[in-house]
């Protein structure tokens, strides 16, 4: 088994090579024409024509490397079997982790990455000591997400939900403090929830545009 430090080194080299190839393709092609690039150690195709722009693909590759490096720093060997895929700002986490807490850590690291708009956490926990509790926690998470979906004040896609032993962890980006307050309140009302811990960021308000100064007749 290769733990994350090795996979990061190998993955970083391959992704840097992919970025280099995309840069070359971007300079040689105009507009938003997608390029099919053949690369990799086994000389198999690793990139096909896509609808996403060159800039988006570059951001995704950068975010992918950033997440993997910060996962290794946050969890070390516990993150050795975590796979990270980023596409159009959406992160997919797959693989296994030793403890439920590691699932939460991985989700937090992914959500705290720039240019990320959504995180899908499909990590499985290998720890059998909490086998009986896991279905209850997952049911709580499902009910919290469902509660967000029917709340007009909450944009469900902006939030990630993880539950460990009845404690609900919220991740993501809220449009405002009031949206976050509503999300926390709805999570607390779900049966079986002991407490709610928020790691949600508040989206900065756009800068206000100054209105032009009125001009009086005497100033013309």
N, C-alpha and C positions, 0 to 999 in steps of 0.2 A: 504494500500500500504506500502511495506517495502522499505525504502530507502537503499542506498548502504552501509552505515555503518553497518546495521544489516546483509545484504546479504554478505558483505565481511567477517564478523565474522563467519557466518554459512558456507559460501563457503570455507573459509580458513581451517576450521576444517575438512570439508569433503575432501578437496584436500590433506591436510596433511595425513589424513587417507589413501587416495588412494596411496600417495607416499610411505607410510609405507608398504602397501600391495605389491606394485611393488618391493620394496626393498627385502621383504621376498621372493617374487616369483623369483626375479633375483638371489638370493642366492641358491635357491633350484633347479633352472633349468639351464642347460648349453646351450651355444650357443645363438642363436637368436630365441629360441622357444617362441611363444607368449602364454601368459597365459590368461585364462578366469577366472575372479574373480567375485564372487557374494558378493555384499556389499550394504550398504545404509540403511537408516532408515526404509524403507518399505521392506527390505530384497529382493529387486528386483535386477536383474543383471545390473551393471553399467559399466562393462568393458568386452569386448569380444576380441577374438583373433584378433590381428592386425599384419600388416606387419612391422610397424615401430619398431625400436629397443628399448630396455629398456632405453638406454641413451637418445634417442630422446623423449620418453614419459615423462621421468623425466624433461627434459628441457622445454617441453610444459607445464607441470603442474606448474613449477616454474615461467615461463613467464606469465601464466594465473593469478596467484596470484599477481605477481608484477604489471601487468596492472590494475587489479581491485583496488589495494591499491592506486596506483598513480592517477587513475581516481577519486577516492573519495577525494583525496587531492587537485586535480586540479579543480574539479567542484562541490563537495559536493552533495547536493540533486538533482542538475541538472542531475547527472549521475545515479540517483536511478533506472532508468528503462533500463539501458544499460546491455546487456548480452555479455559476452566475451567467445569465444571458440577458442582454439589454437590446431592446429594439424599439425605436421611436419613443424613447423615454420610459418605456415599461420594463421593469426588472422582473425576471422569473428566477426564483431560488429553488433549486432541486437538490436532492441528495439526502444525506443523513447527518444528524448531530447526536451527541451523547445525551444531552439533557434538554428539557423544555426551555430552560433559561437560555440555551444557546440559540434556539429558534427566535426568541425575542431579540437577542443581541444581533443576529443576522438581519432581522427585519429593520431594526433601528438604524443599523449602519447603512442599509440600502436606502431608506427613506431620507437620511441626512446627506444624501449625495446631490450635488447640483445637477440640474436638467432632468431629474427624475420626477415623473408625474404619477406613477402607480407602481406598486410592488405586489407581486403574487408570490406568496410564501407556501411552497409545496414541500418544505423540508419535513422529513420523517424523524421521529425521536427513537433512538435505539434503547433507551433506558426502560427496562421492563418493570421497574419498581412502581411506576405510576400508570401502569397499563389500565387499571380500573378507573382512574380519574380522567384519563385523556378523552374518552367519549363525552363525558359531562362538560369538560372545558370546551371542546369543539362545538357542542350544542349551544353553549353560552355565546361563543363567538358568532355562530350562525344567527342567533336571535338578535344580537347587537347589530350585525350588518343589516338584517331585515328591518330592524327598527329605523336605521338610518335611511333605508330606501324609501320608506313611506313618509319621511319627514321633509316637508318642503323647504325647511330652513337649512338642511344639511345636504351637501353634495357627496353622495356615498362614495364615488370613485376617488375622492381626495383622502380617504381614511383607510388605514390598515388596522386590523383588530387581531390580537392574540390574547389567549386566556391561559393562565397557569394557576391551578388550585383555587379557582374562583376569583383571582385578581385579573382584571381586564386591562390590557395595555393598548393604548391608542397611539397610532403613528400617522404621519402624513402632513398635509399642508392645509390649514383652515383659511378661508377667505377673510375671516374676521374673528375677533374674540367672541362675539355673540354666537357665531356658528359653532365654535369650539365648546362654549358653555352649553348649548343645546345638545351637542353630541355627548358630552360627559353626563348630562342629566338623564338622557335617554338610556345610556349604558347602565347607569346606577339603578334604574328601575327594573332591569331584567332580573328575573328570579335566579338565585344562586350566586349573584355577583357580590363579592365581599368588599371590594374596593376598585376604584378606577385610577390608573396611573397614566398620565398623558405625556407623550413625547412629541406632541404635535407642534409644528411651527406655524406662526401666524404670517400669512402672506403680506408683504409690505404694501401699504397703500400707494397707488400711483401718484406721482407728483401733481399737484394742482397747477393748472395753467392760469397764469395771471391774465386778467382782462385788460384790454387796451384802455388807456386813459382817455376820458372824454375830452374832446377838443371844442372849446367855445368859439363863438363867431369871432371874437376879438383876437384869437390866436391864429386865425387863418391868414 
